């Protein structure tokens, strides 16, 4: 539960600032292209996060439990490993973002 809340908090802090930074860096005549590329990469990132979470979760639970969850005979509350893996990836992205430095504002 805590990992989910941290993921939501991290996303809510990053998405507006990241989108704003991308759109401010784009030349005015290419704002439409920048917006399209931004949304495309956001969608690709979302799919990547889902598949990574499923991959980590699938490897962290026994096969019999996975089949039981699939057919609905049991519930699974142990997806923490997947959330921690994605938190690590987000932390790495934050470090890379901090290392890139600032660009001067456009006039």
Buried (B, 14 or more C-beta within 10 A) or exposed (E): EEBEEBBEEBEEEBEEEBBEEBEEEBEEEEEEEBBEEBEEEBEEEEEEBEEBBEEBBEEBBEEEEBEBBEEEEEEEEEBBBBBBBBBEEBEEBEEEEEEEEEEEEEE
